Amino acid sequence: MKKLTIALLSGGISSERDVSIASGNQVYEALDRDKYEVIRYDPKTDLPKLIADAADIDAALIILHGPYGEDGTVQGLLDLLNIPYQGSGVLGSAIGMNKLVSKQLYKNAGLPVAPYLTFNSIGMVNPLEVVDKLGLPLVVKPVTGGSSIGLSIVKTEDSLSAALEKAFAEDREIIIEAYVKGIELTGGVVGNDELQALPIVEIIPGEEFEFFDYTAKYTPGASEEVCPARIDDAMTAKAQTYAKTAHRALCCKGYSRTDMILADGEIYVLETNTIPGMTPTSLLPQAAGVAGISFSQLLDRLIELGLEDNKTGR
């Protein structure tokens, strides 16, 4: 059987460039060379080469995070070049990157979310009013972006100002939401029309971390992940249903991973990742492994889904 030529895109120009390169390295090693001829491209420097090679590329694996990779921009370029790719198209990618639009669509789909307020300038924020409406602690984060970059937990009214500056440094619009303390969960989904919910993962940040922040995510041993999560069958089924509902509500394709919090018997949906971390130890591949799908097999499946979706249109 003729090998497929796969364009592996990693790197890029977002603040998550290093994470993308690390993921790309491990994906490159895991791809079956009996099935694929793999060519690497870094969008920071290699877009002209990608465009020149487009006619000879069978499919792309987008292993990019953050703006200009996870937000629909690269997806749109690949659509123009008629290169199939794994994961969501332009619409789903753009929606998943925008936490405000995502929250609105979650609510429309009947998914619980934490109470929140949004602002597009520091001058609009009245700390007293915010605390009166949402209480303390608060979560302050940019509307776009990932890996918890620019996110802060605010425990006092006086510390809100510094958190706002940190978030606004990453984006022109920010979200302030009520902090929900509970069990951190994440649910992976694989598929286009027919969705497979993977086992739920429970995330336990190390004692030195208030939440699953950038350092907790990417420092080996900083956090513990338990899969399947230590929750009962009914709550597991609810979390899996919420992950599939979120996937559909945000117009996702191929795969996604939705982060949630279980508190006081209710699950609150936080956000959906349209390009989850893709190393063998990342959360979605871990869950796939528990479901009996190896990392190499997962990559095969994502490529298949991308080719399938290209035939039916995005």
C-alpha positions as CSV (number, residue, x, y, z in Angstrom):
1,M,0.0,0.0,0.0
2,K,1.3,3.5,-0.9
3,K,2.4,5.5,2.0
4,L,0.5,8.7,2.9
5,T,2.5,11.9,2.9
6,I,1.8,13.7,6.2
7,A,2.6,17.3,6.9
8,L,3.4,17.6,10.6
9,L,2.9,21.2,11.7
10,S,4.4,22.3,15.0
11,G,6.1,25.3,16.5
12,G,4.3,28.5,15.3
13,I,4.5,31.9,16.9
14,S,2.2,31.8,19.9
15,S,3.3,31.8,23.5
16,E,2.8,28.1,23.5
17,R,5.5,27.5,20.9
18,D,7.7,25.4,23.1
19,V,4.9,23.1,24.1
20,S,3.9,22.7,20.4
21,I,7.5,21.7,19.5
22,A,7.7,19.2,22.3
23,S,4.4,17.6,21.2
24,G,5.5,17.7,17.6
25,N,8.7,15.8,18.4
26,Q,6.8,13.0,20.1
27,V,4.1,12.8,17.4
28,Y,6.9,12.5,14.8
29,E,8.5,9.6,16.7
30,A,5.2,7.8,17.1
31,L,3.9,7.9,13.5
32,D,4.1,4.6,11.8
33,R,6.8,4.8,9.1
34,D,5.3,1.8,7.3
35,K,2.2,3.9,6.7
36,Y,3.5,7.5,6.4
37,E,6.1,9.7,4.9
38,V,6.3,12.5,7.4
39,I,7.5,16.0,6.5
40,R,7.8,18.6,9.3
41,Y,6.8,22.3,8.9
42,D,7.2,25.1,11.4
43,P,4.6,27.8,10.5
44,K,7.0,30.4,11.9
45,T,9.3,29.8,9.0
46,D,7.9,27.2,6.6
47,L,4.6,28.4,5.3
48,P,6.0,29.1,1.8
49,K,7.4,25.6,1.7
50,L,4.1,24.1,2.8
51,I,2.2,26.0,0.1
52,A,4.8,24.9,-2.5
53,D,4.5,21.2,-1.4
54,A,0.6,21.2,-1.0
55,A,-0.1,19.2,-4.1
56,D,2.0,16.3,-2.8
57,I,0.6,16.2,0.7
58,D,-2.2,13.7,1.6
59,A,-3.0,15.0,5.0
60,A,-1.7,17.3,7.8
61,L,-1.4,16.8,11.5
62,I,-1.7,20.2,13.2
63,I,0.2,20.0,16.5
64,L,-0.1,23.7,17.3
65,H,-1.4,25.5,20.4
66,G,-2.7,29.0,20.9
67,P,-3.3,31.8,18.3
68,Y,-2.3,31.2,14.7
69,G,-2.5,27.5,15.1
70,E,-5.5,26.5,17.2
71,D,-7.8,29.3,16.3
72,G,-8.8,28.5,12.7
73,T,-6.1,30.5,10.9
74,V,-3.9,27.5,9.9
75,Q,-7.1,25.4,9.3
76,G,-8.3,28.0,6.8
77,L,-4.9,28.0,5.0
78,L,-5.1,24.2,4.7
79,D,-8.7,24.4,3.4
80,L,-7.5,26.8,0.7
81,L,-4.7,24.3,-0.2
82,N,-7.1,21.4,-0.1
83,I,-5.0,19.5,2.5
84,P,-7.1,17.4,4.9
85,Y,-6.2,17.7,8.6
86,Q,-7.2,16.2,11.9
87,G,-9.6,18.0,14.3
88,S,-11.9,20.9,14.0
89,G,-12.3,23.2,11.0
90,V,-12.2,27.0,10.9
91,L,-15.5,27.5,12.8
92,G,-15.0,25.0,15.6
93,S,-11.4,26.0,16.1
94,A,-12.2,29.7,16.3
95,I,-15.1,29.1,18.7
96,G,-13.1,26.7,20.9
97,M,-10.3,29.4,21.2
98,N,-12.8,32.0,22.4
99,K,-13.8,31.3,26.0
100,L,-16.7,33.8,26.0
101,V,-18.4,32.4,22.9
102,S,-17.8,28.9,24.2
103,K,-19.5,29.8,27.5
104,Q,-22.5,31.2,25.6
105,L,-22.8,28.1,23.5
106,Y,-22.4,25.8,26.5
107,K,-25.3,27.6,28.2
108,N,-27.5,27.4,25.1
109,A,-26.8,23.6,25.1
110,G,-27.9,23.3,28.7
111,L,-24.4,22.8,30.2
112,P,-23.7,24.4,33.6
113,V,-21.0,27.0,33.7
114,A,-19.7,29.2,36.6
115,P,-21.1,32.7,36.9
116,Y,-18.9,35.2,35.0
117,L,-18.5,38.8,33.8
118,T,-16.5,40.1,30.8
119,F,-14.6,43.3,30.3
120,N,-12.5,44.9,27.4
121,S,-10.6,47.4,29.5
122,I,-9.2,47.7,33.0
123,G,-11.0,51.0,33.4
124,M,-14.4,49.2,33.1
125,V,-13.7,47.0,36.1
126,N,-15.1,48.1,39.5
127,P,-13.6,45.7,42.0
128,L,-16.2,46.2,44.6
129,E,-19.1,45.5,42.1
130,V,-17.3,42.4,40.8
131,V,-16.8,41.0,44.2
132,D,-20.4,41.8,45.1
133,K,-21.7,39.9,42.1
134,L,-19.4,37.0,42.0
135,G,-17.9,36.7,45.5
136,L,-14.3,35.5,46.3
137,P,-12.2,33.8,45.2
138,L,-12.3,34.8,41.5
139,V,-10.7,33.4,38.3
140,V,-9.4,36.1,36.0
141,K,-8.2,35.0,32.5
142,P,-7.9,36.2,28.9
143,V,-10.8,35.4,26.6
144,T,-8.4,33.7,24.1
145,G,-5.4,31.6,24.6
146,G,-4.6,28.3,26.3
147,S,-2.3,26.4,28.8
148,S,-3.6,28.7,31.6
149,I,-1.4,31.5,30.4
150,G,-2.5,34.8,31.9
151,L,-4.8,33.1,34.4
152,S,-4.9,34.1,38.1
153,I,-6.8,33.0,41.2
154,V,-7.8,36.2,43.1
155,K,-8.5,35.8,46.8
156,T,-8.8,39.4,47.9
157,E,-10.2,42.5,46.3
158,D,-6.8,44.2,46.5
159,S,-5.1,41.6,44.4
160,L,-7.6,41.9,41.5
161,S,-5.7,44.8,39.8
162,A,-2.5,42.7,39.3
163,A,-4.5,39.8,37.9
164,L,-6.3,42.1,35.5
165,E,-3.0,43.5,34.2
166,K,-1.7,39.9,33.7
167,A,-4.8,38.9,31.7
168,F,-5.0,42.0,29.6
169,A,-1.3,41.5,28.7
170,E,-2.5,38.4,26.8
171,D,-5.7,39.7,25.3
172,R,-7.9,42.8,24.8
173,E,-10.9,41.1,26.5
174,I,-10.9,39.1,29.7
175,I,-13.3,37.0,31.8
176,I,-13.8,37.1,35.5
177,E,-15.7,34.2,36.9
178,A,-16.6,32.8,40.2
179,Y,-14.1,30.2,41.5
180,V,-15.5,26.7,41.8
181,K,-13.6,24.5,44.1
182,G,-13.9,20.8,43.4
183,I,-12.5,17.8,41.6
184,E,-10.8,18.7,38.3
185,L,-11.9,16.4,35.5
186,T,-11.3,16.3,31.7
187,G,-13.2,14.3,29.1
188,G,-11.8,13.4,25.7
189,V,-14.0,12.7,22.7
190,V,-13.0,11.1,19.4
191,G,-15.1,11.0,16.2
192,N,-16.9,13.0,13.5
193,D,-20.6,12.1,13.4
194,E,-20.4,9.1,15.8
195,L,-18.6,10.2,18.9
196,Q,-16.6,8.0,21.3
197,A,-16.3,9.3,24.8
198,L,-13.0,8.3,26.4
199,P,-12.5,7.5,30.1
200,I,-12.6,10.5,32.3
201,V,-9.3,11.8,33.7
202,E,-9.1,13.2,37.2
203,I,-6.4,15.9,37.6
204,I,-4.7,16.5,41.0
205,P,-2.3,19.5,40.9
206,G,0.6,19.2,43.4
207,E,0.1,20.8,46.8
208,E,2.2,23.9,45.7
209,F,-0.2,24.7,42.9
210,E,-3.6,26.4,43.4
211,F,-4.8,25.1,40.1
212,F,-3.7,23.2,37.0
213,D,-1.5,26.1,35.6
214,Y,1.2,26.2,33.0
215,T,3.9,24.9,35.3
216,A,1.6,22.2,36.8
217,K,0.7,21.1,33.3
218,Y,4.1,20.8,31.8
219,T,6.5,20.0,34.7
220,P,7.0,16.2,35.0
221,G,5.7,15.0,38.3
222,A,4.0,18.4,39.2
223,S,0.5,16.9,39.0
224,E,-1.1,13.6,39.3
225,E,-3.5,12.2,36.8
226,V,-5.9,9.4,37.6
227,C,-7.7,7.5,34.8
228,P,-10.4,6.4,35.1
229,A,-11.4,9.2,37.5
230,R,-12.3,8.3,41.1
231,I,-16.0,9.2,40.6
232,D,-19.1,7.0,40.5
233,D,-20.6,5.5,37.4
234,A,-23.4,8.0,37.2
235,M,-21.1,11.0,37.5
236,T,-18.7,9.4,35.0
237,A,-21.6,9.0,32.5
238,K,-22.7,12.6,33.1
239,A,-19.1,13.9,32.5
240,Q,-18.8,11.9,29.3
241,T,-22.2,13.2,28.1
242,Y,-21.1,16.8,28.9
243,A,-17.9,16.3,26.9
244,K,-19.8,15.1,23.9
245,T,-22.4,17.9,24.2
246,A,-19.7,20.5,24.5
247,H,-17.9,19.0,21.4
248,R,-21.1,19.3,19.3
249,A,-22.1,22.7,20.8
250,L,-18.8,24.2,19.7
251,C,-19.0,22.6,16.2
252,C,-15.9,20.5,16.8
253,K,-14.7,17.7,14.6
254,G,-12.3,14.7,14.9
255,Y,-11.5,15.0,18.6
256,S,-11.6,17.4,21.6
257,R,-11.0,17.5,25.3
258,T,-13.3,19.3,27.7
259,D,-12.2,20.5,31.1
260,M,-14.7,20.3,33.9
261,I,-15.0,20.8,37.7
262,L,-17.2,18.5,39.9
263,A,-18.4,20.4,43.0
264,D,-21.4,19.8,45.3
265,G,-22.8,17.1,43.0
266,E,-22.8,19.2,39.9
267,I,-20.3,19.3,37.0
268,Y,-19.4,22.7,35.6
269,V,-17.9,23.0,32.1
270,L,-14.8,25.2,31.9
271,E,-13.5,25.0,28.4
272,T,-12.9,22.8,25.4
273,N,-9.5,22.1,23.8
274,T,-9.8,21.5,20.0
275,I,-6.1,20.5,19.8
276,P,-5.4,18.8,23.1
277,G,-1.8,18.1,24.2
278,M,-0.5,15.3,22.0
279,T,2.4,13.6,23.8
280,P,2.0,10.0,25.0
281,T,1.6,11.3,28.6
282,S,-0.8,14.1,27.7
283,L,-4.3,13.8,29.1
284,L,-6.3,12.7,25.9
285,P,-3.7,10.1,24.9
286,Q,-3.6,8.8,28.5
287,A,-7.4,8.3,28.4
288,A,-7.2,6.7,24.9
289,G,-4.6,4.3,26.3
290,V,-6.9,3.3,29.1
291,A,-9.6,2.6,26.4
292,G,-7.1,0.3,24.7
293,I,-6.0,2.8,22.0
294,S,-2.2,3.2,21.8
295,F,-0.7,6.6,20.9
296,S,0.3,5.4,17.5
297,Q,-3.2,4.0,16.9
298,L,-4.8,7.3,18.1
299,L,-2.7,9.2,15.5
300,D,-3.9,6.7,12.8
301,R,-7.5,7.3,13.9
302,L,-7.2,11.1,13.8
303,I,-5.7,11.0,10.3
304,E,-8.5,8.7,9.2
305,L,-11.1,11.1,10.6
306,G,-9.5,14.1,8.9
307,L,-9.5,12.3,5.5
308,E,-13.1,11.2,6.1
309,D,-14.2,14.7,7.0
310,N,-12.5,16.2,4.0
311,K,-14.7,14.1,1.8
312,T,-17.9,15.3,3.5
313,G,-16.9,19.0,3.9
314,R,-16.4,21.1,6.9
